[in-house]
Amino acid sequence: MSRRYSTGSYYDNGTEQPVFVGQLIRVTAKEARYLERTADRLRALNIDLSWVESLENSDEYSEMLDAFVSRYGRLQDTLGDKLLPALLRAGLEKTGAQLDNLLRAEKLGWIESTQAWVELRELRNRLVHEYMESADDLLDALQQALQGVHVLTETHCRMAAYAQHFSGGDVHAPKL
């Protein structure tokens, strides 16, 4: 059981660590901005199979790809593993396994589809673990991830808008 305090924070009785929803909103806003900037840089390069195959010989491109994969995974992790349960608790909602939390987030309108979120998570895992194996697989995963960036940033905006309702106005929906 969690307690909500007037500051918009709560204590998770499992860890007794304070978590501030407003802080998580600000962190994810920054993560979303950085992800968008990196995604825009990649989109401008017109990623194709020859670009992917050139990664072995291009430090600039491979570092850009690593930054994108890292930022994509970080935002998704922070949204799903930290902010989502924090928002549920702050709103006095029951939390559970991540799938249960995602189903609740879908009902609350924070995510469009639990299935789409799970697919983006699987895509993240493919990018992290398989991109060295096959250029075709990496290209496919990268193109899907670039299309999925808006899902993550829109999710963040919806969560930030919800957080405003109980934070006393301390949290503002971001402008991405």
N, C-alpha and C positions, 0 to 999 in steps of 0.2 A: 504494500500500500504506500502511496506517495502523498505528500502534503504539498499543497500549492500555497505560496506566500504572495503577498501583495506586490512584490517586486517582479513577479513573473518568473520566479525561480522555483525549483522544487528540490527536495532531497530524495534520492533514490535510496530506500532503506537497505537495499542489498549492498551498496557501497558507501553510503553516508557521504557522498561527494555532491556538493551543490552544482547544479547545471543551470545555466542561465539561457533561456530561450532566446533572448535578445542577442546575446553574444553569439549563439549558434547561427542566428539569422545573419548577423554581420559577417561571420566567417564564411558562410555559404554564399553570401553575396559576392565576397571577394573571390572565392573559388569559381563562381559562375562567370565573373568578369574575365578572369584569367583563361578559363576554358574557352569562352567565346573568342577572345583575341587569338588564341592558338588555333582554334577551328577556322577562323577567318583567314589566317595565314595559310593554312593547309588548303582550304577551298580555292584560294587565289592561285595555287600551283597547278590546278587541274590534275589531280592525282589520277594516274593510270598505271598499268602494269609496268611500263618502263620506269616510271618514277619509283615504284616499290622495289624493282630490281636494282635500282641505283643506290639503295640505302646502304649497302655494304661499303660503297666507295664515297659516300657523302656524309661527313660528320654533321654538317648543318642540317640535312634532312633527317638523319636518324635521331639527332637530338630534338628536332622539332616533333617528330613522331613520339619519342619518349615523353616529351613534355605533354603532348596531347593525351596519351594513354594514362599518364600519371594524374593529370588534372581531371580527366573524365572519371577515372576510378575514385579519386579523392572526393569529388563532388557527390558522386553516387553513394559512396560509403558514408559521408557525413550526413547527407539527407536521409538515407535509409536506416543507418545504424545509430545515429545520434539525434538528429533533429526530429525525426518522426516519432520515436518513443518519448522524447522530451515534450513535444507538442501534445501528444495524447495524454501524458500524465498531467501537464499543466491544465488541460481541459477536463481533467478528472475522468478521462476515458481509461478503460482497462487496456493494459498492454500485454503482449504475449510474444510468441515466436514471430520472426520477421514477416512471414507470410500472413499471419493473422493481423499484424499491424498494417500491412499493405492493403489487405481487404478492407480494413476499417478506414484507411486513408482514401480508398476509392469511394466508399460510401459517403465520406465527408466531402468529397470533391477535390481533394488535394492532388490526387493522381487520376489520370483518365482511365487507366486500365492496369490492374494488377498483373495481368498476363504480359502486357507491354513492358512493365517495369522488370519483371523476371527475365524477359528476353533481353533487355538492355544489360542486365546483370550477367547473363550468360555471354553476351557479346563482349563485355568487359573482360571476362575470364579468358575468352578466346584471344583477345588482343594481348593480354598479359602473357599468356602461356604458349600461344601457337604461332605468333607472327614470324618467327624465324624458320618455321618448317616449310611453308609454302607461300610464294608470292601471291598466287591467286587467292588463297584463303585470307591473307592479310589485306589485300585490296578490297575484297568483299566485306570483311569485318570493319575496315576503316571507313568505307563509304557508308555502311549502316550506322556506325558510331557518329559520323559527321551529321547524318540526318537525325540522329537521336539526341543531339545536344539540346535542341529546343525543348524536348520532353523534360530534361533535367532542369533547365532554366525556368520553364513554365511551372514545374513542380515547386521550385524554390519560391517563385513569386506567389503562388497560391498559399504556401505555408506561411510566408511572411505576412500576407494579408490576413490570414486567420490569427496569427500571433498578435496583431494589432488589437483584436477584440478583447483580449484579456490582459494586455501588458500595460494598460493605462496610457497608451499612446506613445510609449517609449520605443516601439519598434515600428519602422516605416517600411512599406513594401518598396523593394528596390527598383531602380530604373536601370535596366540592362541595355 
